[in-house]
Amino acid sequence: MYIELHTASAFSFLDGASTPAALIERAAELGYPAVALLDRDGLYGAPQFYRAARTAGLKAIVGTELTMSAVAEPGTGTTRGPQRPGWLLPVLVASAEGYRHLCRVITRGKLRSLKGEASWTLQDFEGHTAGLIALVGPAVLHAERHGVGGLLDRLVAMFGAANLYIDLQRHLHCDDQREVQSLLDLGAAFRVPVMASNGVRFTRPETRPLYDVLTCIRHKTTLARAGRRLSMNAERYLKSPAQMTRLFSDLPQALAGTEALADRIDFTLANLGYRFPEYPVPAGETQISFLRRLAQVGARDRYRPYHDRAREQVARELTLIEKLDLAGYFLIVWDLVNFCRQQGILVQGRGSAANSAVCYALGITAVDPVGMDLLFERFLSEERGEWPDIDLDLPSGDRRERVIQYVYERYGKLGAAMTANVISYRGRSATRELGKVLGFEADEIDRLARLMGQFEFVDPDETFARNVREAGLDPDDLRYQQFGRLWRELQDVPRHLGQHSGGMVLCQGRLDDVVPLENATMPGRVVVQWDKDDCADLGLIKVDLLGLGMMAALEEAIVIVNHTSPDASGSVSNAVAPEALEARVDLAHLPPDDPAVYRLLQQADTVGVFQVESRAQMATLPRLRPECFYDLVVEVAIIRPGPIVGNMVHPYLARRQGEQPVSYPHPLLEPVLARTLGVPLFQEQLLRMAMVVAGFSGGEAEELRRAMGFKRSVKRMQQIETRLRSGMAERGITGEAADQIVQSITSFALYGFPESHAASFALIVYASAYLKVHFPAAFYTALLNNQPMGFYHPATLVKDAQRRGVRFAPVDVQVSSWNCTVQPDGAIRLGLRYVKGLREEAGRRLGARGLGLGGERLG
């Protein structure tokens, strides 16, 4: 039976118009037992292709189509983009060894090149061809005609004739037969077998207009000017086996070759051989015994006293960690946190790790999950069958980069890499790119872009027509109807590969045996070719190292309060804040439930306080009137797009103030929503709601969580809404109750906030408010030294500090450092950083030397 062995998806980035899932869906409809994906210059779409094929019961064959150049740049051996004459080399993976070789070959070309500009030479395959099968097609003929002679001879020598196939394609062009005959002659001359494929770029003929749009974007031109850059026809779609059999009925050897090649390939992504690094424990210790010892020592320090509930919880968690063989993971994260402590870098774990008493004992998190009664199973459970996910908040900027570089140093440049972030077309980006391709005027594009960025789960045709009318344009105009059709098709199509905000994948051995690596735009950064969800699907483990401006400010304020001298950079004052005498501030041991802190919050005196300084938060604080830590958890989560769009803010506040009785959309939801007065505020609640009222399985709840994530998709949420309503109807939940539940869940696609994240952020809220109340000089000094940050201009921060009785001394080149400092008399001396036009290098030099300019005072 014919099997398509040469397709490309939208992960070829502007050279494919259909997602991997769409290709698999269409292949299943056509009766294919297997299909191959060869995206351009990488394995970007392979995980999604494999996941969709596994669900559909198809075999997912992987490979790539590499951009080849004739020679490397002289001298360095580096390449800077496809050189001319260039050609494409499709490569299929036939075995696990071949997969490792291909990952290394891709990585080699990517790491020596600028982001997005890699190319390869045949020398890159030296010693790395076992388990790989190369396809020779029209690209080789083209290269031969343009002066790159002997390619097939070199390919035979490199791969062996048995691992080469002549790839014949027919797209109903006038020169099809001539190219096919030339390739047949080459195959006969070198005794290389032939096969047939369709060089697929999209699923159906009607997708061809979108492919043309992507081609125009790639070439930075318009449809009117694209000319012969566009496809001659729509034949490069996924044809059925019967169609391909008819198309090559005169070449049965090509059809037989395709079938024979497909039979040779037994590799899939089912087992990549990935292993998480093993932490080097002291002699005589095992991973779990060392973790137990660290946890018990840390728990005695954190819990004062180490009470029975905490002991039981730590013991229970350690038992499960041992059973799941996860001790090494916790030790790796502990090692990162320990490095931060040694370097004086403030660090706090966030996310579901805040639910773990072991993480609290190890110093990874600063929220006591026992005291807060957080559910450990939201972080780790035997039933979920997933690795835990620990996020570490670090001071943004150089100090976070120091931690990232420590990971590279410890595990090697080929043992660790950042996870990718796939940038896809959304409302505004799709509008601007498509408008240019269609030749719209700049004013038209601007008016449409302002209105096309809304994320809604309603009829897309109705939404589009309304937005066009609001832009002052006619939705019945054929130009805008064409725009509308293409705009909808362009949604969620991958545009390019970016870098995740902080996720790092670690590996025992070489990570480039598991996934190709490439350079990020930022120097010194390496990324894998898959995003965090793809990594999780294939068992790759990541740790998130996230930058947070307030962590930098808290770190500096705590150092000032605790009398610590500055480091060599001069970033902290060596003067002791008078209010800090005999004080010792520790983020994990701040005095709980300080009345002065809650009084400040209830009065919305929160300029400069993390997460609650916006106007919306300030308007909410006097109504919510936080009185305990969990109230801060709610405050952090409530002023976000999810609760706002879902109309959950006002009902919660009304119930909080006793103006409205507590009620539930359905009695089944009372255990889920009682803690938040019947109003769903947290992502965990939404997942639990789906499981309780609609019968979602754990896997379906995970799909819902992903659909609510950053890469949200209208299509996926619409599918989930259908599944929700079906499940609720089976349980007799219909009408207004069903509508209310669906609105609650779907609205959370706009950044639904996890309770565990909110708890970690609430601690930073409390800490920043505590410092503002009790150590204002240190607090405002740190804020001023870490600008830009937050909502307010430095002048506003100064005025707010003065209102609280903090005194300021002006900039003085004889005594000012680059940063602001706290003087012995308690006043804040403004730093040279606030002298307009003074460069940092010069300012730091002046501040370090204590030199003046004739004694004049500035400012």
C-alpha positions in Angstrom: 0.0 0.0 0.0 1.2 3.5 -0.8 2.4 5.5 2.2 3.2 9.2 2.0 6.9 9.7 3.1 7.4 13.3 2.3 5.2 15.9 4.0 6.0 19.2 5.7 3.8 20.9 8.3 3.4 24.5 9.4 6.4 23.8 11.6 8.5 24.3 8.5 7.8 28.0 9.4 6.2 29.6 6.4 6.8 26.7 4.1 3.9 24.5 5.1 0.3 25.5 5.7 -1.2 22.6 7.8 -0.5 21.7 11.4 0.9 18.2 12.2 -2.4 17.3 13.8 -4.3 18.3 10.7 -2.0 16.2 8.5 -2.6 13.2 10.7 -6.3 13.8 10.8 -6.4 13.9 7.0 -4.1 10.9 6.7 -6.4 8.9 9.0 -9.5 9.9 6.9 -7.7 8.7 3.7 -6.9 5.3 5.3 -3.1 5.7 5.7 -1.5 3.3 8.2 1.6 5.6 8.5 2.9 8.9 7.2 6.2 10.8 7.5 6.9 14.4 8.5 10.0 16.1 7.1 9.9 19.7 8.3 12.5 22.2 7.2 15.8 22.2 9.1 14.6 20.6 12.3 12.2 18.3 14.2 10.0 21.2 15.4 6.7 19.5 14.6 7.7 15.9 15.4 6.2 15.7 18.9 2.8 17.0 17.9 2.9 14.8 14.8 3.7 11.8 17.0 1.0 12.7 19.6 -1.7 13.1 17.0 -0.6 9.8 15.2 -0.7 7.9 18.5 -4.2 9.0 19.2 -5.3 8.2 15.6 -3.6 4.8 15.6 -1.1 5.7 12.8 2.6 5.3 12.7 4.5 8.6 12.8 7.7 8.5 10.7 10.1 11.4 11.4 12.8 13.1 9.5 13.8 16.5 8.2 14.6 18.4 5.0 17.9 20.2 5.4 19.0 23.3 3.6 22.4 22.3 2.1 25.1 24.6 1.0 28.0 23.7 -1.4 30.8 24.8 1.0 31.3 26.2 4.4 32.6 29.7 4.9 36.4 29.7 4.6 38.5 29.9 7.7 36.0 29.3 10.5 33.9 26.5 9.0 30.8 28.4 10.1 27.8 29.1 7.9 25.6 32.2 7.8 22.5 31.1 6.1 21.8 29.1 2.9 24.6 29.8 0.5 24.3 29.6 -3.3 24.0 27.3 -4.9 21.9 25.6 -2.2 19.7 22.6 -2.3 17.4 20.6 -0.1 18.2 17.1 1.3 15.3 15.2 2.7 16.4 12.6 5.4 14.3 9.9 7.0 15.0 8.3 10.4 15.1 4.5 10.2 16.3 3.6 13.7 17.1 4.9 17.1 20.8 5.2 16.1 19.7 7.2 13.1 17.6 9.5 15.3 20.6 10.3 17.5 22.8 11.0 14.5 20.2 13.3 12.9 19.8 15.3 16.2 23.5 15.7 16.3 23.8 16.8 12.7 21.0 19.3 13.0 22.5 20.6 16.2 26.0 21.0 14.6 24.6 23.2 11.9 22.4 25.2 14.2 24.9 26.0 16.9 27.5 27.4 14.5 25.0 29.7 12.9 22.9 32.7 13.8 19.4 32.0 14.8 17.3 31.1 11.8 20.2 31.0 9.4 21.6 27.5 9.5 22.8 25.4 6.5 24.7 22.2 6.2 27.3 20.5 4.0 27.8 16.8 3.3 30.8 16.9 5.6 28.4 17.4 8.5 27.2 13.8 8.0 30.6 12.2 8.2 30.3 9.4 10.7 26.6 10.1 11.3 24.7 8.3 8.5 23.9 5.0 10.1 20.2 4.6 10.5 19.4 7.5 8.1 17.9 7.3 4.6 18.4 10.2 2.2 16.0 11.1 -0.6 17.3 12.5 -3.9 14.8 14.6 -5.8 14.5 17.6 -8.1 16.7 19.7 -5.8 19.7 17.6 -6.8 19.0 18.1 -10.5 18.7 21.9 -9.9 22.0 22.0 -8.0 23.7 19.9 -10.7 22.5 22.4 -13.4 23.9 25.3 -11.4 27.4 24.1 -11.1 27.4 21.7 -8.1 28.5 18.6 -9.9 28.8 15.0 -8.6 26.2 15.3 -5.8 24.7 11.9 -6.3 28.1 10.3 -6.5 29.0 11.9 -3.1 25.7 11.0 -1.6 26.2 7.3 -2.6 29.6 7.4 -1.1 28.3 9.0 2.1 25.1 7.0 2.7 25.5 3.9 0.5 23.2 3.1 -2.4 21.0 1.0 -0.2 20.2 4.0 2.0 19.4 6.4 -0.9 16.1 6.7 -2.7 15.3 8.7 -5.8 12.2 10.7 -4.9 9.9 11.1 -7.8 7.1 13.7 -7.7 4.4 14.7 -10.2 2.6 18.0 -9.6 1.2 18.4 -13.1 3.8 20.8 -14.3 4.8 21.0 -17.9 8.4 19.8 -17.0 7.3 17.0 -14.7 8.1 14.2 -17.1 11.5 15.6 -18.0 12.5 15.8 -14.3 11.1 12.3 -13.6 13.0 10.9 -16.5 16.3 12.6 -15.5 15.9 11.2 -12.0 15.2 7.7 -13.3 18.3 7.9 -15.4 20.4 9.0 -12.4 18.9 6.1 -10.3 19.7 3.6 -13.0 23.2 4.9 -13.4 24.0 4.6 -9.7 21.8 1.7 -9.0 19.7 3.6 -6.5 16.1 2.5 -6.0 13.2 4.9 -6.8 10.1 5.8 -4.8 7.1 8.1 -5.2 6.0 11.0 -3.0 3.9 14.2 -3.3 6.2 16.6 -1.5 3.1 17.6 0.6 2.8 21.1 1.9 -0.9 21.2 3.0 -3.8 18.8 3.6 -6.4 19.8 0.9 -6.4 21.8 -2.4 -8.5 24.5 -0.8 -5.6 25.2 1.7 -3.4 26.4 -1.2 -4.4 30.1 -0.8 -3.1 30.1 2.8 0.1 28.4 1.6 0.5 31.3 -1.0 0.1 33.8 1.8 2.8 32.2 3.9 5.0 32.1 0.8 4.5 35.8 0.4 5.3 36.4 4.1 8.5 34.3 3.7 9.6 36.4 0.7 8.4 39.7 2.1 6.2 40.4 -0.9 2.5 40.8 -1.8 0.3 38.3 -3.7 0.2 40.8 -6.6 4.0 40.8 -6.9 4.9 37.3 -5.9 4.9 36.0 -9.4 6.6 32.6 -9.9 7.5 32.4 -6.2 3.9 31.0 -5.7 2.9 27.4 -6.3 1.9 26.8 -9.9 -1.2 24.9 -8.7 -2.7 23.2 -5.7 -1.3 19.7 -6.3 1.0 19.5 -3.3 -1.8 18.4 -1.0 -2.1 15.1 0.8 -3.5 12.8 -1.8 -5.1 9.4 -1.1 -3.2 6.2 -1.7 -5.6 5.5 -4.6 -4.8 8.9 -6.2 -1.1 8.3 -5.9 -1.3 4.8 -7.3 -3.1 6.2 -10.4 -0.6 9.1 -10.7 2.3 6.6 -10.8 0.5 3.7 -12.6 3.2 3.8 -15.3 6.0 3.5 -12.7 5.1 0.5 -10.5 8.7 0.3 -9.3 8.3 3.7 -7.7 5.2 2.6 -5.8 6.9 -0.6 -4.8 9.9 1.4 -3.6 7.8 3.6 -1.4 6.2 0.6 0.2 9.5 -1.1 0.7 11.1 2.0 2.3 8.1 2.4 4.7 8.5 -1.2 5.8 12.2 -0.6 6.6 11.4 2.2 9.1 10.6 1.0 12.6 11.6 4.1 14.6 9.0 6.4 16.3 9.4 8.9 19.2 8.0 6.4 21.7 11.3 6.0 23.5 14.0 8.6 23.1 16.4 7.2 25.7 16.2 10.4 27.8 17.4 10.4 31.4 17.3 13.1 33.9 20.8 13.9 35.5 21.8 11.9 38.6 22.9 14.2 41.4 26.4 13.3 42.8 25.7 12.4 46.4 28.3 11.9 49.1 30.0 8.5 49.6 27.7 6.0 51.4 24.6 7.9 50.4 21.9 7.1 47.9 19.8 9.7 46.2 16.8 9.1 48.5 18.8 8.8 51.7 20.6 12.1 51.0 17.3 13.8 50.2 15.8 12.5 53.4 18.7 13.9 55.4 18.5 17.3 53.8 14.7 17.4 54.2 14.8 16.6 57.9 17.5 19.2 58.6 15.7 21.8 56.6 12.3 21.0 58.2 13.7 21.5 61.7 14.9 24.9 60.6 11.7 25.9 58.8 9.2 24.6 61.3 9.8 26.1 64.7 8.8 23.8 66.4 8.8 20.9 64.0 5.3 19.7 64.9 3.6 16.4 64.2 1.5 17.5 61.2 4.6 18.7 59.4 6.6 15.6 60.3 3.8 13.4 58.9 3.5 15.4 55.7 7.2 15.4 55.1 7.4 11.7 55.7 4.4 11.0 53.4 5.9 13.0 50.6 9.3 11.4 50.9 7.7 8.0 50.7 6.0 8.9 47.4 9.2 10.6 46.0 11.1 7.3 46.7 8.4 5.2 45.2 8.4 7.3 42.0 12.2 7.5 41.9 12.2 11.3 41.9 14.8 12.0 44.5 17.4 13.1 41.9 15.0 15.8 40.6 14.5 17.3 44.0 18.3 17.3 44.6 19.0 19.0 41.3 16.5 21.8 42.2 17.9 22.0 45.7 21.4 22.4 44.2 20.2 25.3 42.1 18.7 26.9 45.2 21.8 26.2 47.2 23.9 27.9 44.5 21.7 31.0 44.8 22.1 31.1 48.5 25.9 30.9 48.2 25.8 33.7 45.7 23.5 35.9 47.8 20.8 35.6 45.1 17.2 35.6 46.5 15.2 32.7 45.2 11.7 31.4 45.7 9.9 28.4 44.3 6.5 29.0 42.9 3.7 27.1 41.1 2.4 23.8 42.4 5.7 23.3 44.2 4.3 25.6 46.9 2.0 22.6 47.8 5.0 20.5 48.9 6.4 20.4 52.5 9.6 18.8 51.2 10.1 21.8 48.8 9.5 24.0 51.8 11.9 22.1 54.0 14.6 22.2 51.3 14.3 26.0 51.0 12.9 25.7 47.5 9.7 27.4 48.4 8.8 29.9 51.2 5.1 29.1 51.6 4.3 26.7 54.4 1.8 24.2 52.7 1.0 22.6 56.0 0.0 25.8 57.6 -2.0 26.9 54.5 -3.6 23.4 54.1 -2.5 23.2 50.4 -3.1 19.9 48.6 0.1 18.1 47.9 -1.5 15.9 45.2 -1.8 19.0 43.0 2.0 19.0 42.8 2.7 15.3 42.7 0.6 12.1 42.7 1.1 8.5 41.7 -2.1 8.6 39.6 -1.0 11.5 37.4 2.0 9.7 36.1 3.8 13.0 35.5 7.0 14.6 36.7 6.6 17.5 39.2 7.1 21.0 37.9 9.1 23.4 40.0 9.3 27.1 39.0 12.0 29.2 40.6 11.5 33.0 40.8 14.9 34.9 40.6 15.9 38.5 40.5 15.6 39.6 36.9 18.6 40.7 35.0 22.3 39.7 35.5 21.6 37.7 38.7 19.1 35.4 37.0 21.5 35.0 34.1 24.2 34.0 36.5 22.0 31.0 37.6 21.3 30.1 34.0 25.0 30.1 33.1 25.7 28.0 36.2 23.3 25.3 34.8 25.2 25.4 31.5 28.5 25.1 33.3 27.4 22.2 35.6 25.7 20.1 32.9 27.5 21.3 29.8 26.4 23.2 26.7 25.1 19.9 25.2 23.6 18.8 28.5 21.2 21.6 29.2 19.1 24.0 27.1 16.2 26.4 27.3 12.8 25.2 26.2 11.4 26.9 23.1 8.3 28.9 22.7 6.5 28.6 19.4 5.3 32.0 18.3 2.0 31.5 16.4 -0.3 33.9 14.5 -2.9 35.6 16.7 -5.5 38.2 15.9 -3.3 41.3 15.6 -0.2 39.6 14.1 -2.3 37.8 11.6 -4.1 41.0 10.7 -0.9 42.9 10.0 1.0 40.2 8.1 -2.1 39.3 6.0 -3.0 42.9 5.3 0.5 43.5 3.9 0.3 40.4 1.7 -3.1 41.5 0.3 -1.8 45.0 -0.4 -4.0 46.9 2.1 -3.2 50.5 3.0 -1.4 51.1 6.3 -4.4 52.9 7.6 -6.7 49.9 6.9 -4.3 47.6 8.6 -4.1 49.7 11.7 -7.9 50.0 12.0 -8.4 46.3 11.6 -5.5 45.3 13.9 -6.9 47.4 16.7 -10.1 45.3 16.6 -8.9 41.9 15.6 -7.0 41.0 18.7 -9.9 40.0 20.9 -9.9 36.4 22.0 -13.5 35.1 22.0 -15.4 31.8 21.9 -18.2 32.9 19.7 -19.2 32.6 16.1 -16.0 33.7 14.2 -18.0 34.9 11.2 -20.1 37.1 13.4 -17.1 38.4 15.3 -15.2 39.2 12.1 -18.1 41.1 10.5 -18.7 43.1 13.6 -15.0 44.1 13.9 -14.8 45.1 10.2 -17.9 47.3 10.6 -16.4 48.9 13.8 -13.3 49.6 11.8 -15.4 51.7 9.4 -15.1 49.2 6.6 -17.6 47.1 4.6 -17.7 43.4 5.6 -19.5 42.6 2.3 -16.6 44.0 0.2 -15.0 41.0 -1.6 -11.5 42.2 -0.5 -12.5 42.0 3.2 -14.3 38.7 2.7 -11.1 37.2 1.3 -9.2 38.8 4.2 -11.7 37.2 6.6 -11.3 33.7 5.2 -7.5 33.8 5.2 -7.4 35.5 8.6 -9.3 32.7 10.2 -7.1 30.1 8.5 -4.0 31.9 9.7 -4.9 31.7 13.4 -2.6 29.5 15.4 -0.3 28.8 12.5 3.3 28.7 13.8 5.4 31.8 12.8 8.8 31.2 14.3 10.6 29.7 17.2 11.1 31.8 20.3 12.6 31.2 23.7 10.6 30.2 26.8 10.8 32.7 29.7 12.9 30.4 31.8 12.3 26.7 31.3 15.5 24.7 31.1 15.7 21.0 30.1 18.5 19.0 31.8 19.8 15.6 30.6 22.2 12.9 31.7 24.7 12.8 28.9 24.1 14.6 25.6 20.8 16.4 25.2 21.5 16.6 21.5 21.0 12.8 21.3 17.4 13.4 22.3 16.4 16.7 20.6 18.1 19.1 18.3 19.6 22.2 19.9 20.0 25.7 18.4 21.1 29.1 19.3 18.8 31.6 20.8 18.8 35.3 19.8 20.4 36.1 23.2 24.2 35.3 23.3 25.1 32.4 25.5 21.7 30.8 25.3 20.9 27.4 23.7 17.3 26.2 23.1 15.8 22.8 22.3 13.5 22.8 19.2 10.4 21.8 21.3 8.2 23.8 23.6 7.4 22.9 27.2 4.3 20.9 26.4 6.1 18.9 23.7 9.0 18.2 26.1 6.5 17.0 28.8 4.8 14.7 26.3 8.0 13.0 25.4 9.3 12.8 29.0 11.9 15.6 29.0 12.1 17.3 32.3 12.5 21.0 32.8 13.1 23.4 35.6 11.8 27.0 35.3 14.2 29.8 36.2 12.0 32.9 36.0 13.0 36.5 36.3 11.0 38.8 38.6 11.8 42.5 39.1 10.4 42.5 42.6 12.7 39.7 43.6 15.6 41.9 42.8 14.1 44.7 44.9 13.3 42.4 47.8 16.8 41.0 47.7 18.4 44.4 47.9 16.1 45.6 50.6 16.6 42.6 52.7 20.4 42.9 52.4 20.2 46.6 53.5 18.0 45.7 56.4 20.3 42.9 57.5 23.4 45.1 57.5 25.1 43.3 54.6 27.9 45.2 52.8 27.6 45.8 49.1 29.2 43.5 46.5 31.8 44.7 44.0 29.1 46.1 41.7 28.1 48.6 44.3 24.5 47.6 44.0 23.7 47.8 47.7 24.5 50.5 50.3 26.9 49.7 53.1 25.1 52.1 55.3 22.9 50.6 58.0 19.3 51.7 57.9 18.5 53.0 61.5 15.1 51.2 61.5 16.9 47.9 60.9 19.0 47.9 64.1 18.7 44.5 65.8 16.4 43.3 62.9 16.9 40.2 60.8 14.5 39.7 57.8 14.0 36.3 56.3 11.5 35.8 53.5 10.4 32.5 54.9 10.1 33.7 58.5 8.4 37.1 58.3 6.1 37.8 61.3 2.7 36.4 60.2 -0.5 38.3 60.2 1.1 41.7 61.0 -1.8 44.1 61.7 0.1 47.0 60.3 0.6 45.2 57.0 -3.0 44.3 56.6 -4.0 47.9 57.7 -1.8 49.2 54.8 -3.4 46.8 52.4 -7.0 47.6 53.5 -6.3 51.2 53.0 -4.9 50.5 49.5 -1.7 52.3 50.4 0.1 50.0 48.0 2.3 52.1 45.6 5.3 49.9 45.0 3.8 46.8 46.6 4.1 43.7 44.4 1.0 42.7 42.4 -1.5 45.0 44.2 -0.3 48.5 43.1 -2.5 48.8 40.0 -5.6 51.0 40.1 -7.8 48.0 39.8 -6.2 46.3 42.7 -6.3 49.5 44.8 -10.0 49.8 44.1 -10.5 46.2 45.2 -8.5 46.1 48.4 -10.8 48.3 50.5 -13.8 46.1 49.4 -12.0 42.8 50.0 -10.3 44.0 53.2 -7.7 41.2 53.5 -7.3 40.0 57.1 -5.2 36.8 56.6 -2.7 35.3 54.2 -5.3 33.4 52.2 -7.1 36.7 51.5 -4.0 37.9 49.8 -4.0 34.7 47.7 -7.5 35.6 46.5 -6.5 39.2 45.9 -3.6 38.2 43.7 -5.9 36.0 41.6 -9.1 38.0 41.4 -8.0 41.0 39.3 -7.1 39.1 36.2 -8.7 38.7 32.8 -10.2 35.3 33.6 -12.3 36.3 36.7 -13.1 39.6 35.1 -14.3 38.3 31.8 -16.1 35.5 33.6 -18.0 38.0 35.8 -16.6 36.5 39.0 -15.1 39.6 40.7 -18.3 41.4 41.8 -20.1 38.3 43.0 -17.1 37.3 45.1 -16.8 40.8 46.7 -20.6 41.0 47.3 -20.5 37.6 49.1 -17.4 38.7 51.0 -19.2 41.8 52.2 -22.4 39.9 53.1 -24.4 41.6 50.4 -25.1 38.3 48.5 -25.7 34.8 49.8 -23.2 32.1 49.0 -24.6 29.8 46.3 -23.3 27.2 43.9 -24.1 26.6 40.2 -24.8 23.0 41.2 -24.8 21.2 44.5 -22.0 18.9 43.2 -19.7 22.0 43.2 -19.9 22.9 46.8 -16.8 21.0 48.0 -14.9 22.5 45.1 -15.9 26.2 45.6 -16.7 26.5 49.3 -13.3 28.1 50.0 -13.9 30.9 47.5 -17.6 31.5 48.5 -19.0 29.6 45.6 -17.1 31.7 43.0 -14.4 29.9 40.9 -11.2 31.9 41.0 -8.4 29.4 40.5 -7.3 27.2 37.6 -7.4 24.1 39.9 -11.0 24.8 40.7 -11.9 24.9 37.0 -10.2 21.6 36.3 -12.0 20.0 39.3 -15.3 21.4 38.2 -14.9 19.8 34.8 -14.2 16.5 36.4 -17.1 16.7 38.8 -19.9 18.0 36.6 -18.9 16.7 33.2 -17.0 13.5 34.0 -13.7 14.7 32.6 -10.9 12.2 33.1 -7.5 13.2 34.4 -6.2 13.3 30.8 -9.1 15.4 29.6 -8.5 17.8 32.5 -4.9 18.1 31.5 -6.0 18.9 27.9 -8.3 21.6 29.4 -5.4 23.0 31.4 -3.3 23.2 28.2 -6.1 24.8 26.2 -6.3 27.5 29.0 -2.6 28.1 28.8 -0.5 30.7 27.0 -0.9 29.1 23.6 -4.7 29.2 23.8 -6.7 28.1 20.8 -10.2 29.1 19.9 -10.7 25.8 18.1 -9.5 23.7 21.1 -11.7 25.6 23.5 -14.8 25.2 21.3 -14.1 21.5 21.2 -13.8 21.4 25.0 -17.1 23.4 25.4 -18.9 20.7 23.3 -17.4 18.0 25.5 -18.4 19.9 28.7 -22.0 20.4 27.6 -22.3 16.8 26.6 -20.9 15.6 29.9 -23.1 17.9 31.9 -26.2 16.9 30.0 -25.5 13.2 30.9 -25.6 14.3 34.5 -28.8 16.4 34.1 -27.1 19.7 34.2 -28.5 22.0 31.5 -29.9 25.4 31.0 -28.7 28.4 33.0 -26.5 26.3 35.4 -24.7 24.7 32.4 -24.2 28.1 30.8 -22.8 29.5 34.0 -20.3 26.6 34.4 -19.2 26.8 30.7 -18.7 30.6 31.0 -16.6 30.1 34.1 -14.4 27.5 32.5 -14.0 29.0 29.0 -13.3 32.5 30.4 -10.3 31.2 32.2 -8.6 30.7 28.9 -7.7 34.3 29.5 -4.9 33.6 32.0 -6.6 31.5 34.6 -4.4 31.7 37.6 -3.3 28.6 39.6 -3.9 28.7 43.4 -0.3 27.6 44.1 1.1 30.4 41.9 -1.2 32.9 43.7 0.1 31.6 47.1 3.7 32.2 46.1 2.9 35.6 44.8 0.9 36.4 47.9 4.1 35.8 50.0 5.9 38.4 47.8 2.9 40.8 48.3 3.2 40.3 52.1 6.9 40.7 52.1 7.0 43.9 50.0 4.1 45.4 52.2 6.0 44.4 55.3 9.2 46.1 54.2 7.2 49.2 53.1 5.6 49.4 56.6 8.6 48.6 58.8 11.7 49.4 56.7 10.6 52.1 54.3 14.0 53.6 53.6 15.4 50.2 52.6 12.2 49.4 50.6 12.1 52.6 48.5 15.9 52.5 48.0 15.6 49.1 46.5 12.7 50.1 44.3 14.5 53.1 43.0 17.6 51.0 42.2 15.7 48.5 40.2 13.7 50.7 37.9 12.0 50.3 35.5 9.6 48.1 37.4 6.0 48.2 38.3 3.4 50.9 37.5 5.0 54.1 38.8 7.6 56.6 37.7 10.5 57.1 40.1 9.2 60.6 40.9 6.0 59.0 42.1 7.9 56.6 44.3 9.8 59.5 45.9 6.6 61.4 46.6 5.0 58.3 48.1 8.1 57.7 50.3 8.1 61.3 51.5 4.4 61.0 52.4 5.4 58.2 54.7 8.1 60.3 56.3 11.2 59.1 54.4 13.7 61.9 53.8 15.8 62.3 50.6 19.2 63.8 50.0 19.9 65.1 46.5 22.5 63.7 44.1 26.0 64.8 45.1 28.9 63.7 43.0 31.1 63.8 46.1 29.1 61.3 48.1 26.6 59.7 45.8 27.1 56.2 44.5 25.7 55.1 41.1 22.7 53.6 43.0 20.6 55.2 45.7 21.9 54.5 49.3 20.6 54.8 52.8 22.6 57.2 54.9 23.4 56.8 58.6 20.7 59.4 59.4 18.1 57.4 57.6 17.7 59.6 54.6 17.9 58.1 51.1 20.8 59.6 49.1 19.8 59.7 45.4 22.3 58.0 43.2 24.1 59.2 40.1 21.8 56.9 38.0 19.2 59.7 38.2 21.5 62.3 36.6 20.0 62.8 33.2 22.4 62.1 30.4 25.1 60.4 32.6 26.2 57.1 31.3 26.2 54.2 33.7 29.9 53.4 33.1 31.0 56.9 33.9 28.5 57.1 36.8 29.8 53.9 38.4 33.4 55.2 38.0 32.5 58.4 39.7 30.6 56.7 42.5 33.4 54.2 43.1 36.1 56.9 43.3 34.1 59.3 45.3 35.3 62.1 43.0 33.6 65.4 42.6 33.4 67.9 39.8 34.6 71.0 41.6 32.4 70.4 44.5 29.2 71.3 42.6 26.0 69.6 43.7 23.8 68.1 41.0 20.0 67.9 41.1 
